Amino acid sequence: QKLRLLRCPFVEGIDLTCVPLSDRILLRPPVTSGVSGGAQATGAGASGSAATKALGATEGAGGKASGGEDKRLSLKQLQAFLVQVYNEKRVDDQKRDKVSQPRRQLHVVLQELMRRQHGVRKVVHQKCWQLVESLSHHAETNRAANTFADFLHGTRDLGELSFYLYCAKVLGNIEEVTATNTSRPQAGWVTAERGGRVIEALFGDLPKALGVMQLELEKATRVFEVERKTWNCNFSMSLDFDDFGPDVDEPRVATEELLRILLEGWRMSAVLLEQTVPSFSWARTVLAFMQTDVLCRSWLDPHEVRDAESLRLGHLGNGEAEGLRLLDKTSMGAFVFREVHRCSAGGGSSASTALATVQPKKMTGDAIACLKVSQVVFESLEKTLGVYLTWLMHSDELGDLAVYHSVKSRMYGFRKASGSSDGEQGTHHFRCLLLLLLSHQFDMQLQRGGMASDYLEWELGCLLRILRESWRRGAAAGSGAADEAGGEAPPDFGAELDNLGGSG
């Protein structure tokens, strides 16, 4: 998360000369000593919260925060500001939709908001960096901060951000139906019943995505005991109303977790439908639906469907000639399938098809060949990976669930890059996916114990030979680039590199 934040356009636009050195916590080198309590982070699993806490001297001997940490936003302050940014983005989207202009990236809207709020250039850059520090600090433990960081550095794209904002409004428009009159709303939580109705309203006509989302909702549901109410009768006694009926436990799901599940449904539907119908664009079709549903009701009336298809997607007619009957209430899934039907039949307009299809990225011959190799190997892995994902999703271990979400993210990144013919990104996502699966196996073997020495010797030999070859090729490529650009040369490993991992 830290590296992605530091590479994002929002951070690139910050002038760090305006930020005091004491406030640049993210840029401090790792500290090898002085960590509170003498704790040391070891192993691959320590690369998360422990490593982040070790950045800079986070606590002095007296237990007080060092310079810069006290200037971070508290979680409450950060959450309030994120709500303000999202509202600003909604308003900006509405203005641009009215004049048929493309929606802007989040970092552009955020930069404008910062300049408008603080005015003075130096203060603007300091406040921007304070936000980055606060996001990096809270993203590890807070879902809302983590999701916003994903939007800011582009791990989740503009289409997902638009869908996230739309789902939040739909959720607010769907009324809560409580199981008992004693139930009271809890900030940051909604009943599982309400969450299920939101998922059904948006993905009810997309059964494959719906089934997976319902399982994820069940995993994310927590049970809260309903607060008891006592009436003091002033007769040296009190009446507990729960004594007149059975106790009721209220299943609830965190609001941000529900929105994450909806985003995963967005990704799954995009992959499934665009693989089936290559000329179909999930992002463009869903955006047309959301732009037309200005009241965020999760459905369109017949007049709105005609407007969306003619003004947003460039289709003429209402589709009845193609066997597409207009419903009184057209859900998002039904609207999507109208477009899928047109694309499958080749009835989409040329303008719609041109805009819906992602323009392929220009690649070298090596990049094209690498992408083809990755696609062939991925196809051989796909069915086995589906079984593994199903097992992870039903696991009760939090680590397994974290791997489940990470694997799905890498799979989506690979398929998205493959669809846009981006060989470099596609190959990168697939290699990272394999490393992620392998590292999860290492963790599981650590828990089980009893590893055979002959297997370990073979495994380490294979890994070292891969590392040796990667270092060798990287050094050769880096030397040529350094000679041309006059940059820093790669490390010279010498003859010792040939002995790494043995011969083979």
C-alpha positions in Angstrom: 0.0 0.0 0.0 2.8 2.4 0.9 4.7 1.9 -2.4 1.5 2.3 -4.5 0.6 5.5 -2.7 4.1 7.0 -3.2 3.8 6.2 -7.0 0.3 7.6 -7.5 -0.3 10.9 -9.4 -1.6 12.6 -6.2 1.7 12.1 -4.4 3.7 13.0 -7.5 2.0 16.4 -7.5 3.2 17.2 -4.0 6.2 19.5 -3.6 8.1 17.8 -0.8 10.3 20.9 -0.3 7.2 22.5 1.3 6.9 19.6 3.8 9.2 19.7 6.9 11.6 16.7 7.2 10.0 15.8 10.6 6.7 15.2 8.8 8.0 12.9 6.1 7.5 9.7 8.1 6.8 7.5 5.1 10.2 8.5 3.6 12.3 7.6 6.6 14.5 4.5 6.3 13.6 1.4 8.3 14.8 1.4 11.9 16.7 -1.7 13.0 16.7 -0.9 16.7 14.8 1.2 19.2 11.4 -0.4 18.5 9.2 -0.3 21.6 9.6 -3.5 23.7 12.5 -4.7 21.7 10.2 -6.6 19.4 11.6 -7.6 16.0 9.6 -8.4 12.9 10.8 -11.6 11.3 9.4 -13.8 8.5 7.2 -13.0 5.5 4.2 -12.4 7.7 5.8 -9.5 9.5 5.8 -7.3 6.3 2.5 -5.7 7.2 1.7 -3.7 10.3 5.0 -4.4 12.2 7.1 -3.1 9.3 5.0 0.0 8.9 5.3 0.7 12.6 9.0 0.4 12.3 9.2 3.2 9.8 10.9 6.0 11.6 11.1 6.1 15.4 7.4 5.8 16.0 7.7 6.0 19.8 10.4 7.4 22.0 11.5 6.1 25.3 8.9 8.2 27.1 6.1 6.6 25.0 5.3 9.9 23.2 4.9 10.1 19.4 7.9 11.5 17.6 7.8 14.5 15.3 5.3 14.2 12.5 3.1 11.5 14.0 1.1 13.9 16.1 0.2 15.7 12.9 -1.5 12.7 11.3 -5.2 12.9 11.1 -7.0 10.7 13.7 -9.2 8.0 12.3 -12.3 10.0 13.1 -10.9 13.1 11.3 -9.8 11.0 8.3 -13.2 9.3 7.9 -15.0 12.7 8.1 -12.7 14.1 5.4 -13.2 11.1 3.1 -16.9 11.6 3.3 -16.3 15.2 2.2 -14.1 14.1 -0.7 -16.7 11.5 -1.9 -19.4 14.2 -1.8 -17.2 16.5 -3.8 -16.6 13.8 -6.3 -20.4 13.1 -6.7 -21.1 16.7 -7.3 -18.3 16.9 -9.9 -19.6 13.8 -11.6 -23.1 15.2 -11.9 -21.9 18.4 -13.4 -19.8 16.6 -16.0 -22.6 14.1 -16.8 -24.9 17.0 -17.6 -22.6 18.4 -20.2 -21.6 14.9 -21.5 -18.0 15.3 -20.4 -16.0 12.3 -19.1 -15.7 11.9 -15.3 -12.4 13.0 -13.8 -10.0 10.9 -11.8 -10.2 11.1 -8.0 -6.8 12.7 -7.5 -7.7 15.6 -9.8 -10.9 16.4 -7.8 -9.0 16.0 -4.5 -6.2 18.4 -5.6 -8.8 21.0 -6.5 -10.5 20.6 -3.1 -7.2 21.0 -1.3 -6.4 24.2 -3.2 -9.8 25.6 -2.6 -9.8 24.8 1.2 -6.2 26.0 2.0 -5.3 28.5 -0.7 -1.6 29.1 0.2 0.6 26.8 -1.9 2.9 25.7 0.9 -0.1 24.8 3.2 -1.8 23.0 0.3 1.2 20.7 -0.2 1.6 20.1 3.6 -2.0 19.2 3.9 -1.8 16.8 0.9 1.2 15.0 2.5 -0.6 14.9 5.8 -3.5 13.1 4.1 -1.1 10.6 2.5 0.6 9.9 5.8 -2.8 9.4 7.5 -4.0 7.1 4.8 -0.9 4.9 4.9 -1.2 4.8 8.7 -4.9 3.9 9.0 -5.3 1.7 5.8 -3.9 -1.4 7.5 -6.6 -1.5 10.1 -9.5 0.5 8.6 -11.5 -0.7 5.6 -12.7 2.8 4.6 -9.1 4.2 4.5 -7.9 1.1 2.6 -10.6 1.4 0.0 -10.0 5.2 -0.5 -6.3 4.5 -0.9 -7.1 1.9 -3.6 -9.1 4.5 -5.5 -6.4 7.1 -5.1 -3.5 5.1 -6.4 -5.5 3.4 -9.1 -5.7 -0.2 -7.8 -9.4 0.2 -8.3 -10.2 2.3 -11.4 -12.6 5.1 -12.1 -15.4 2.8 -13.0 -15.2 1.1 -9.7 -15.2 4.4 -7.9 -18.3 5.5 -9.6 -20.0 2.2 -8.8 -18.9 2.5 -5.1 -20.4 6.0 -4.8 -23.6 4.8 -6.5 -23.9 1.7 -4.2 -23.5 3.9 -1.2 -26.5 6.1 -2.3 -28.6 3.0 -3.1 -27.8 1.6 0.3 -29.0 4.8 1.9 -32.3 4.7 -0.1 -33.1 1.1 0.9 -35.0 1.2 4.1 -33.9 -0.8 7.1 -36.2 -3.5 8.2 -35.3 -4.5 11.8 -36.1 -7.8 13.3 -37.4 -6.3 16.5 -38.7 -3.0 17.7 -35.8 -2.9 20.3 -33.2 -2.7 17.5 -31.4 0.5 17.0 -29.2 1.5 14.1 -25.4 1.2 14.7 -23.0 3.6 13.0 -21.0 1.8 10.3 -23.2 -1.3 10.3 -26.3 -2.4 8.5 -28.5 -5.5 9.0 -27.6 -8.5 7.0 -31.1 -8.5 5.7 -30.7 -5.0 4.3 -27.3 -5.8 2.8 -28.9 -8.9 1.1 -31.6 -6.7 -0.4 -29.0 -4.3 -1.8 -27.1 -7.1 -3.4 -30.3 -8.7 -4.8 -31.4 -5.3 -6.2 -28.2 -4.7 -8.1 -27.1 -8.3 -9.0 -30.3 -10.3 -8.9 -30.3 -10.8 -12.7 -26.6 -11.8 -12.6 -26.8 -15.3 -10.9 -23.1 -16.3 -11.0 -21.9 -13.1 -9.3 -25.0 -13.1 -7.0 -24.2 -16.6 -5.6 -20.6 -15.7 -4.7 -21.6 -12.4 -3.2 -24.2 -14.0 -1.0 -21.6 -16.4 0.3 -19.2 -13.5 1.1 -22.0 -11.6 2.8 -22.7 -14.6 5.0 -19.0 -14.8 5.9 -18.9 -11.0 6.7 -22.0 -11.1 8.9 -21.6 -10.6 12.7 -24.3 -11.2 15.3 -25.1 -8.5 17.8 -27.2 -9.0 20.9 -30.2 -6.6 20.9 -29.9 -4.0 23.6 -32.3 -4.8 26.5 -34.6 -2.0 27.6 -35.6 -1.7 31.3 -38.6 0.2 32.7 -38.2 1.5 36.2 -41.7 1.4 37.9 -40.5 3.2 41.0 -41.9 0.4 43.1 -38.6 -1.1 44.1 -38.7 -3.2 41.0 -38.0 -3.0 37.3 -39.5 -4.7 34.3 -37.2 -6.1 31.6 -39.3 -6.2 28.4 -37.1 -9.0 27.1 -38.7 -11.2 29.8 -41.9 -11.2 27.8 -40.3 -12.7 24.8 -37.3 -14.6 23.5 -33.9 -12.9 23.1 -33.2 -11.7 19.5 -29.8 -11.5 18.0 -29.3 -9.1 15.2 -27.1 -10.2 12.3 -25.2 -7.2 10.9 -22.5 -6.5 8.4 -20.1 -3.5 8.3 -21.1 -0.9 5.7 -17.6 -0.8 4.2 -17.4 -4.5 4.0 -20.8 -4.6 2.2 -19.5 -2.0 -0.3 -16.3 -4.1 -0.8 -18.5 -7.1 -1.6 -20.4 -5.1 -4.2 -17.1 -4.0 -5.8 -16.0 -7.6 -6.0 -19.3 -8.4 -7.7 -18.6 -5.5 -10.2 -15.2 -7.1 -11.0 -16.6 -10.6 -11.3 -19.4 -9.6 -13.6 -17.0 -7.6 -15.8 -14.7 -10.6 -16.2 -17.4 -13.1 -16.9 -19.4 -11.1 -19.4 -16.5 -9.5 -21.3 -14.9 -12.9 -21.7 -18.2 -14.3 -23.1 -18.9 -11.3 -25.4 -15.6 -9.5 -26.3 -17.4 -6.5 -27.9 -19.3 -5.8 -24.7 -18.0 -3.2 -22.2 -19.2 -3.8 -18.6 -17.8 -0.5 -17.3 -19.5 1.6 -20.1 -22.8 -0.1 -19.8 -23.0 0.1 -16.0 -21.9 3.8 -16.1 -24.8 4.5 -18.5 -27.2 2.9 -16.1 -25.8 4.9 -13.1 -25.8 8.2 -15.0 -29.4 7.7 -15.9 -30.6 6.5 -12.4 -30.0 10.0 -10.8 -32.3 9.1 -7.9 -30.2 5.9 -7.1 -33.3 3.6 -6.9 -31.4 0.7 -8.5 -33.8 0.5 -11.4 -34.9 2.5 -14.5 -38.4 3.1 -15.9 -39.0 2.5 -19.6 -38.4 6.2 -20.5 -35.1 6.2 -18.7 -34.0 3.0 -20.4 -34.6 4.6 -23.8 -32.6 7.6 -22.8 -29.7 5.6 -21.4 -29.5 3.4 -24.5 -29.9 6.3 -27.0 -27.9 9.1 -25.3 -25.3 7.1 -23.4 -24.8 4.0 -25.5 -25.7 5.4 -28.9 -28.5 2.9 -29.8 -31.5 3.8 -31.9 -35.0 2.4 -31.1 -36.1 0.7 -27.9 -34.8 -2.7 -28.7 -38.2 -4.4 -29.2 -37.3 -5.2 -32.8 -34.4 -7.2 -31.4 -36.7 -9.1 -29.0 -35.8 -6.8 -26.0 -39.1 -6.1 -24.2 -39.1 -3.0 -21.9 -40.0 -3.7 -18.3 -41.8 -1.3 -15.9 -38.7 -1.5 -13.7 -35.4 -2.5 -15.4 -32.7 -3.5 -12.9 -29.0 -3.0 -13.5 -28.6 -6.7 -14.4 -31.5 -6.6 -16.9 -30.1 -3.4 -18.4 -26.7 -5.1 -18.8 -28.2 -8.1 -20.5 -30.0 -5.9 -23.0 -26.6 -4.6 -24.1 -25.0 -8.1 -24.0 -27.8 -9.3 -26.2 -27.2 -6.5 -28.7 -23.4 -7.1 -28.7 -23.9 -10.9 -29.1 -26.2 -10.3 -32.1 -23.9 -7.8 -33.6 -26.5 -5.1 -33.3 -24.5 -2.6 -31.3 -23.9 0.7 -33.1 -20.5 1.4 -34.4 -20.0 4.4 -32.0 -21.0 2.2 -29.1 -18.7 -0.6 -30.1 -15.8 1.7 -30.7 -16.1 3.3 -27.3 -16.9 0.1 -25.4 -13.8 -1.8 -26.7 -10.6 -1.0 -24.8 -7.9 0.2 -27.3 -5.1 -2.4 -27.4 -1.7 -1.2 -26.1 1.1 -1.1 -28.6 3.5 -3.9 -27.7 6.8 -5.3 -28.9 7.1 -8.8 -30.3 8.6 -10.1 -27.0 5.7 -8.6 -25.0 3.1 -10.2 -27.3 4.8 -13.6 -27.0 5.0 -13.2 -23.2 1.3 -12.4 -23.0 0.5 -15.5 -25.0 2.6 -17.7 -22.8 1.0 -16.2 -19.7 -2.5 -16.8 -21.1 -1.8 -20.4 -22.0 -0.4 -21.2 -18.6 -3.2 -19.3 -16.9 -5.8 -21.4 -18.8 -4.1 -24.6 -17.5 -4.3 -23.3 -14.0 -7.8 -21.8 -14.1 -9.9 -24.8 -13.1 -7.6 -25.8 -10.3 -7.5 -22.2 -9.1 -11.3 -22.2 -9.0 -11.3 -25.2 -6.6 -8.6 -23.5 -4.5 -10.6 -20.2 -4.3 -13.7 -22.1 -3.2 -11.8 -23.7 -0.4 -10.3 -20.4 0.7 -13.7 -18.7 0.7 -15.2 -21.3 3.0 -12.2 -21.3 5.4 -12.6 -19.9 8.9 -9.0 -18.7 9.0 -8.6 -14.9 8.6 -5.3 -15.5 6.8 -7.0 -17.7 4.2 -9.7 -15.1 3.6 -7.0 -12.4 3.1 -5.3 -14.6 0.5 -8.7 -15.2 -1.2 -9.2 -11.5 -1.7 -5.6 -11.0 -2.9 -5.7 -13.8 -5.3 -9.0 -12.5 -6.8 -7.4 -9.1 -7.2 -4.4 -10.5 -9.1 -6.7 -12.6 -11.3 -8.8 -9.5 -12.1 -5.6 -7.5 -12.9 -4.3 -10.2 -15.2 -7.6 -10.6 -17.1 -8.0 -6.8 -17.4 -4.5 -6.4 -18.8 -5.0 -9.3 -21.2 -8.3 -7.8 -22.4 -6.4 -4.5 -23.2 -3.5 -6.4 -24.7 -1.1 -5.0 -22.1 1.5 -7.8 -22.1 3.8 -6.2 -19.5 1.1 -5.7 -16.9 -0.6 -9.0 -17.6 2.7 -10.9 -17.2 3.5 -9.0 -14.0 0.1 -9.8 -12.4 0.3 -13.5 -13.3 3.8 -13.8 -11.9 2.7 -12.1 -8.7 -0.3 -14.4 -8.5 2.0 -17.5 -8.6 4.2 -16.0 -5.9 1.1 -15.3 -3.8 -0.1 -18.9 -4.1 3.4 -20.2 -3.3 3.8 -18.0 -0.2 0.4 -19.2 1.1 1.6 -22.8 0.8 4.8 -21.8 2.7 2.6 -20.5 5.5 0.4 -23.6 5.6 3.5 -25.9 5.7 4.8 -23.8 8.6 1.6 -24.5 10.5 1.5 -28.2 9.7 5.2 -28.8 10.2 6.9 -32.1 9.3 8.5 -31.1 6.0 10.7 -33.7 4.3 14.3 -32.6 3.8 14.6 -34.1 0.3 11.6 -32.1 -0.8 13.0 -28.9 0.8 16.3 -29.4 -1.0 14.6 -29.8 -4.4 12.3 -26.8 -3.7 15.0 -24.4 -2.6 17.2 -25.5 -5.5 14.4 -24.7 -8.0 13.8 -21.3 -6.4 17.5 -20.4 -6.3 17.9 -21.3 -9.9 15.0 -19.0 -10.9 16.5 -16.2 -8.7 19.9 -16.8 -10.3 18.7 -16.5 -13.8 16.5 -13.5 -13.0 19.5 -11.7 -11.4 21.7 -12.6 -14.4 19.2 -11.3 -16.9 18.5 -8.2 -14.9 22.2 -7.3 -14.6 22.7 -7.7 -18.3 19.7 -5.6 -19.2 20.6 -3.0 -16.5 24.2 -2.6 -17.7 23.0 -1.8 -21.2 20.4 0.7 -20.0 23.0 2.3 -17.7 25.5 2.7 -20.5 22.9 4.5 -22.7 21.4 6.7 -20.0 24.4 7.2 -17.9 22.6 6.0 -14.8 23.6 3.7 -11.9 24.9 0.3 -12.9 23.3 -2.9 -11.5 25.2 -4.9 -8.9 28.2 -7.0 -10.1 27.6 -10.4 -8.6 30.8 -11.9 -10.2 31.5 -15.6 -10.4 29.6 -16.4 -7.2 26.3 -16.0 -9.1 27.1 -19.1 -11.2 27.2 -21.3 -8.0 23.8 -20.1 -6.8 21.4 -23.0 -6.7 23.9 -25.5 -8.1 24.2 -26.3 -11.8 21.1 -26.9 -13.9 
